[in-house]
Amino acid sequence: MLFGGAGSLHQAAQIAGLGPTTLYLNGRPPLEEAESALLAARGVAITSARLSSLERQDDSIVRIQFSDGGHEPLDALYVTPASRLNSPIAAQLGCALDEGRFGPIIRADAAKLTTVPGVYAAGDVLQANNITLAVADGVVAGAGLLNSLIFAASAH
């Protein structure tokens, strides 16, 4: 697992169940003690050396090369996905943004109402990289919007 941010720790702990796992910090500062303890409990090795290259054979990565001259064989290399908002519209509307596990997300309540009245959000702008949750968010946002229209109209 190549470290790419806080999501890398979560993913490394998860994929450790698939087999021997190493988290490559690639020259980043050491992890916090609690983070290291979690990974150690899951059997994840941690290597802090900076990477210099990946060696390929056919269509597969077979070895990781470190800048200090060391190397290790690889069966697979996982990379933490990073997400970004593809449109500035949420910020332009004044919606509050939070830093999610994989990048920025829009802050919203349980009904998917953002911090701007009347503006709802759904999908990967709320929680990155899970299509099932993104689709479910759309259903919840639609229901929240419908309820706000019905009950706001009946309050007048």
Secondary structure, DSSP 8 states (H G I E B T S, - for coil): -B--SHHHHHHHHHHGGGS-EEEE-TT-----HHHHHHHHHTTEEEE-S-EEEEEEETTEEEEEEETTS-EEE-S---B------S-SHHHHHT--EEE-SSSEEE-B-TT-BBSSTT-B--GGGTSTT-HHHHHHHHHHHHHHHHHHHHHHHHT-
